Amino acid sequence: MRGTIKLVNIYFWKSFYGPFFAFGLSFVFLFIVSSVWNLVGEIIPNMVLPGCYTTVILSLTMIVIPISVNDLRTSMLLKRMGSSPVKPIVFLMTIIVYYYIVVFVSYIWQILWSYLILWNYRGFISDMLTGANYLYLWYAITLTYVMSLSIGFIWMVVCRRNFQIQLISIAVIVVSFVLGGLGVPIGVVHNVTTGVGMPLLTKVVYVDPFWYTSCLNYQAWFAHSHSVFNIYGSSMFDPSTLLTIKLGTSFAIVDILGSFDKYMALFMPVGITFALGVLDIATFRWNRRD
């Protein structure tokens, strides 16, 4: 087991994809998105931080892990794994757990950079940190990780080449940039207050699986009364409590999530993960002929 962990760790740091998506791209994405919203001036930049923090999870699970598994399972070192003491399932689980830890390290990395990039808004970021429900946040991050990982394994089964995995995953992330609240606050693309934000996208967001996990992440980060978001207490598991946001130049109160949205956010990620997990187990093969 120790040798397996060492091998996965060496591969992570020697490859381009791991450090880049975990620490390099996450910083660039955080800087660009927060700077754009700061220039626009319609919203306070920290309103989009939960989505920015989530982007690294999608990048690692839908791009880095599938590529890593593809590379490692076709390497000469592991072609004889069937005759070695380390079984493929153990090796696979080591990769999954290793990157799960990387996700949390990168998450903290992004929070620290948030203070430097948004120094003028450090008070709002401090409010986020003191007002978050960290148990719910752990649940939201874990569910996002598992669901996006199940999607990444689908790409690994369907795609024969690494560049195909990259193209499909990047396309999904770009769509989720808007619909899933990764780069646009969820209150801008969806709300239950008529005529505010982007009404045309209010119903479209339901087709994006990451919309539901974004809802959980936002609720976890702003689990208590906040100057921008206000859920009036921890309410991730209380669909009767609406999530509101101060939006626009007048910073009017806008209801983002109604009871229906919160029920969907609770059950859809679990259902999607279960369905794709069953499909992954049925279709994934360690030994594959290209």
C-alpha positions as a printed NumPy array, in Angstrom:
array([[  0.   ,   0.   ,   0.   ],
       [  2.788,   2.432,   0.869],
       [  4.44 ,   1.793,  -2.483],
       [  1.152,   2.434,  -4.285],
       [  0.673,   5.77 ,  -2.516],
       [  4.245,   6.751,  -3.32 ],
       [  3.745,   5.896,  -6.998],
       [  0.55 ,   7.95 ,  -7.237],
       [  2.215,  10.88 ,  -5.468],
       [  5.251,  10.794,  -7.774],
       [  3.016,  10.665, -10.833],
       [  0.96 ,  13.629,  -9.573],
       [  3.951,  15.925,  -9.131],
       [  5.789,  14.809, -12.261],
       [  2.769,  15.184, -14.508],
       [  1.671,  18.528, -15.904],
       [ -2.025,  18.09 , -15.241],
       [ -2.088,  17.532, -11.483],
       [ -0.262,  20.617, -10.13 ],
       [ -1.603,  22.803, -12.948],
       [ -5.29 ,  22.121, -12.362],
       [ -4.999,  21.854,  -8.583],
       [ -2.951,  24.986,  -7.925],
       [ -2.137,  26.895, -11.122],
       [ -5.426,  27.09 , -13.009],
       [ -7.448,  27.47 ,  -9.82 ],
       [ -5.523,  30.651,  -8.98 ],
       [ -5.857,  32.047, -12.527],
       [ -9.58 ,  31.269, -12.657],
       [-10.149,  32.828,  -9.244],
       [ -8.227,  35.964, -10.25 ],
       [-10.03 ,  36.433, -13.592],
       [-13.564,  35.787, -12.359],
       [-13.298,  37.91 ,  -9.223],
       [-11.602,  40.73 , -11.174],
       [-14.318,  40.753, -13.834],
       [-17.131,  40.981, -11.298],
       [-15.199,  43.634,  -9.407],
       [-15.014,  45.73 , -12.589],
       [-18.65 ,  45.16 , -13.468],
       [-19.639,  46.405, -10.045],
       [-23.078,  44.785, -10.046],
       [-22.226,  42.333,  -7.302],
       [-19.708,  41.942,  -4.532],
       [-16.985,  39.565,  -5.862],
       [-17.128,  37.169,  -2.94 ],
       [-20.627,  36.191,  -4.086],
       [-19.01 ,  34.043,  -6.766],
       [-16.245,  32.529,  -4.627],
       [-18.103,  29.279,  -3.758],
       [-18.382,  28.549,  -7.478],
       [-14.729,  29.384,  -8.119],
       [-13.636,  27.091,  -5.309],
       [-15.693,  24.258,  -6.826],
       [-14.062,  24.512, -10.25 ],
       [-10.913,  22.728,  -9.11 ],
       [-13.008,  19.717,  -8.05 ],
       [-14.467,  19.385, -11.542],
       [-11.056,  19.819, -13.172],
       [ -9.421,  17.138, -11.037],
       [-12.218,  14.579, -11.256],
       [-13.181,  14.964, -14.914],
       [ -9.754,  15.666, -16.415],
       [ -6.836,  14.802, -14.151],
       [ -8.072,  11.551, -12.584],
       [ -9.299,   9.966, -15.854],
       [ -6.057,  10.888, -17.595],
       [ -3.999,   9.623, -14.649],
       [ -5.84 ,   6.3  , -14.585],
       [ -5.489,   5.949, -18.354],
       [ -1.766,   6.626, -18.231],
       [ -1.073,   4.424, -15.233],
       [ -3.145,   1.436, -16.305],
       [ -1.451,   1.349, -19.721],
       [  2.077,   1.843, -18.376],
       [  4.562,  -1.014, -18.514],
       [  4.895,  -0.881, -14.743],
       [  1.269,  -1.783, -14.181],
       [  0.566,  -4.127, -17.066],
       [  1.48 ,  -7.016, -14.797],
       [ -0.604,  -5.811, -11.888],
       [ -2.759,  -8.897, -12.081],
       [  0.194, -10.981, -10.881],
       [  1.296,  -8.477,  -8.232],
       [  0.134,  -8.237,  -4.604],
       [ -1.569,  -4.89 ,  -5.383],
       [ -4.927,  -5.378,  -7.024],
       [ -6.316,  -2.87 ,  -9.557],
       [ -9.217,  -1.947,  -7.263],
       [ -6.765,  -1.034,  -4.484],
       [ -4.723,   1.069,  -6.878],
       [ -7.866,   2.774,  -8.157],
       [ -9.111,   3.569,  -4.663],
       [ -5.673,   4.948,  -3.767],
       [ -5.936,   7.402,  -6.653],
       [ -9.462,   8.441,  -5.643],
       [ -8.541,   9.005,  -1.989],
       [ -5.283,  10.776,  -2.9  ],
       [ -7.055,  13.304,  -5.12 ],
       [ -9.805,  13.725,  -2.542],
       [ -7.115,  15.013,  -0.175],
       [ -5.673,  17.193,  -2.952],
       [ -9.113,  18.778,  -3.4  ],
       [ -9.167,  20.009,   0.202],
       [ -5.567,  21.251,   0.027],
       [ -6.406,  23.174,  -3.146],
       [ -9.589,  24.486,  -1.547],
       [ -7.593,  26.013,   1.315],
       [ -5.044,  27.306,  -1.205],
       [ -7.809,  29.208,  -3.024],
       [ -9.24 ,  30.666,   0.172],
       [ -5.819,  32.06 ,   1.1  ],
       [ -5.419,  33.586,  -2.363],
       [ -8.891,  35.099,  -2.079],
       [ -7.652,  37.347,   0.704],
       [ -4.811,  38.654,  -1.444],
       [ -6.754,  39.002,  -4.699],
       [ -9.79 ,  40.587,  -3.022],
       [ -7.962,  42.457,  -0.288],
       [-10.486,  45.306,  -0.354],
       [-13.231,  42.765,   0.312],
       [-11.398,  40.829,   3.015],
       [-14.111,  41.754,   5.502],
       [-16.715,  39.972,   3.389],
       [-14.464,  36.93 ,   3.044],
       [-14.013,  36.866,   6.817],
       [-17.808,  36.941,   7.124],
       [-17.952,  33.916,   4.833],
       [-15.436,  32.009,   6.924],
       [-17.153,  32.778,  10.205],
       [-20.661,  32.225,   8.854],
       [-20.072,  28.942,   7.02 ],
       [-21.421,  25.646,   8.263],
       [-18.325,  23.487,   7.811],
       [-20.075,  20.173,   8.309],
       [-22.456,  21.024,   5.475],
       [-19.533,  22.339,   3.446],
       [-17.694,  19.047,   3.824],
       [-20.838,  17.244,   2.71 ],
       [-21.25 ,  19.542,  -0.317],
       [-17.598,  19.206,  -1.355],
       [-17.66 ,  15.43 ,  -0.954],
       [-20.883,  15.064,  -2.925],
       [-19.52 ,  17.313,  -5.673],
       [-16.335,  15.234,  -5.78 ],
       [-18.133,  11.895,  -5.986],
       [-20.686,  13.046,  -8.574],
       [-18.132,  14.673, -10.874],
       [-15.87 ,  11.641, -10.442],
       [-18.676,   9.371, -11.63 ],
       [-19.005,  11.614, -14.694],
       [-15.239,  11.527, -15.249],
       [-15.261,   7.731, -15.269],
       [-17.945,   7.821, -17.954],
       [-15.606,   9.898, -20.114],
       [-12.848,   7.38 , -19.431],
       [-15.048,   4.536, -20.672],
       [-16.349,   6.382, -23.731],
       [-13.168,   8.165, -24.843],
       [-10.196,   6.308, -26.249],
       [ -7.695,   9.157, -26.036],
       [ -6.766,  11.648, -23.329],
       [ -7.363,  14.703, -25.516],
       [-10.963,  13.566, -25.999],
       [-11.452,  13.488, -22.239],
       [-10.006,  16.991, -22.006],
       [-12.242,  18.42 , -24.722],
       [-15.47 ,  16.964, -23.342],
       [-14.668,  17.901, -19.755],
       [-13.675,  21.463, -20.662],
       [-16.927,  21.836, -22.603],
       [-18.914,  20.684, -19.564],
       [-17.024,  23.068, -17.267],
       [-17.597,  25.993, -19.663],
       [-21.347,  25.318, -19.653],
       [-21.317,  25.016, -15.87 ],
       [-19.425,  28.294, -15.718],
       [-22.809,  29.937, -16.325],
       [-25.513,  27.378, -15.618],
       [-23.764,  25.727, -12.688],
       [-22.75 ,  28.906, -10.911],
       [-18.991,  28.345, -11.259],
       [-18.244,  31.781, -12.672],
       [-21.614,  33.498, -12.406],
       [-23.392,  33.722,  -9.035],
       [-26.369,  31.409,  -8.88 ],
       [-28.621,  34.359,  -8.084],
       [-27.85 ,  35.935, -11.463],
       [-28.792,  32.925, -13.605],
       [-31.656,  31.621, -11.471],
       [-34.064,  33.117,  -8.986],
       [-37.705,  32.964,  -8.104],
       [-38.149,  36.735,  -8.233],
       [-39.671,  37.654, -11.594],
       [-37.781,  39.975, -13.932],
       [-34.424,  39.933, -12.161],
       [-31.152,  38.452, -13.422],
       [-31.391,  36.193, -16.484],
       [-35.013,  34.971, -16.678],
       [-34.33 ,  32.849, -19.778],
       [-31.852,  30.699, -17.84 ],
       [-33.999,  30.263, -14.75 ],
       [-35.408,  26.942, -15.998],
       [-32.434,  25.886, -18.139],
       [-30.163,  25.505, -15.109],
       [-31.91 ,  22.266, -14.144],
       [-30.191,  20.41 , -17.013],
       [-26.766,  21.029, -15.479],
       [-25.988,  18.488, -12.745],
       [-23.504,  20.886, -11.158],
       [-26.237,  23.433, -10.585],
       [-27.518,  21.256,  -7.751],
       [-24.129,  20.869,  -6.07 ],
       [-23.506,  24.607,  -6.465],
       [-26.721,  25.235,  -4.552],
       [-25.413,  23.069,  -1.725],
       [-22.035,  24.829,  -1.731],
       [-23.604,  28.291,  -1.605],
       [-25.937,  27.269,   1.197],
       [-23.039,  25.807,   3.16 ],
       [-20.869,  28.895,   2.765],
       [-23.655,  31.319,   3.63 ],
       [-25.371,  29.214,   6.248],
       [-26.031,  32.143,   8.581],
       [-27.136,  35.739,   8.302],
       [-24.753,  37.548,   5.974],
       [-24.479,  41.018,   4.481],
       [-24.947,  39.648,   0.963],
       [-26.548,  36.23 ,   1.328],
       [-29.05 ,  35.43 ,   4.015],
       [-30.541,  32.02 ,   4.741],
       [-31.535,  32.821,   8.318],
       [-29.654,  29.921,   9.816],
       [-28.349,  26.601,   8.548],
       [-30.985,  25.479,   6.094],
       [-29.397,  23.093,   3.612],
       [-31.709,  20.403,   4.933],
       [-34.629,  22.78 ,   5.572],
       [-36.279,  23.439,   2.201],
       [-38.884,  25.714,   3.756],
       [-36.24 ,  28.446,   4.211],
       [-35.463,  30.474,   1.091],
       [-31.987,  31.577,   0.011],
       [-31.915,  35.281,  -0.799],
       [-29.297,  37.557,  -2.323],
       [-28.711,  41.292,  -2.648],
       [-28.397,  41.754,  -6.397],
       [-27.981,  44.639,  -8.828],
       [-27.016,  48.28 ,  -8.543],
       [-29.778,  48.859,  -6.034],
       [-28.867,  45.627,  -4.201],
       [-32.497,  44.566,  -4.004],
       [-33.371,  41.389,  -2.14 ],
       [-33.871,  38.509,  -4.58 ],
       [-35.118,  35.041,  -3.695],
       [-32.777,  32.509,  -5.346],
       [-33.891,  29.116,  -4.148],
       [-37.463,  28.196,  -3.385],
       [-38.57 ,  24.992,  -1.695],
       [-38.582,  23.085,  -5.008],
       [-35.002,  24.117,  -5.765],
       [-33.784,  23.058,  -2.357],
       [-35.484,  19.679,  -2.571],
       [-33.896,  19.155,  -5.996],
       [-30.485,  20.179,  -4.662],
       [-30.798,  17.604,  -1.9  ],
       [-31.837,  14.607,  -3.971],
       [-30.605,  15.105,  -7.55 ],
       [-26.822,  14.867,  -6.864],
       [-27.353,  11.65 ,  -4.921],
       [-29.539,  10.191,  -7.672],
       [-27.137,  11.198, -10.449],
       [-24.165,   9.804,  -8.553],
       [-25.915,   6.502,  -7.868],
       [-27.058,   6.059, -11.485],
       [-23.671,   6.906, -12.987],
       [-21.856,   4.869, -10.335],
       [-23.795,   1.758, -11.323],
       [-23.003,   2.468, -14.975],
       [-19.314,   2.999, -14.16 ],
       [-19.083,  -0.315, -12.323],
       [-20.795,  -2.118, -15.184],
       [-18.663,  -0.654, -17.968],
       [-15.211,   0.172, -16.555],
       [-12.413,  -2.289, -17.298],
       [ -8.889,  -1.968, -15.962],
       [ -7.326,  -3.87 , -18.834],
       [ -8.257,  -2.097, -22.024],
       [ -7.097,  -2.498, -25.593],
       [ -6.639,   0.72 , -27.507]])
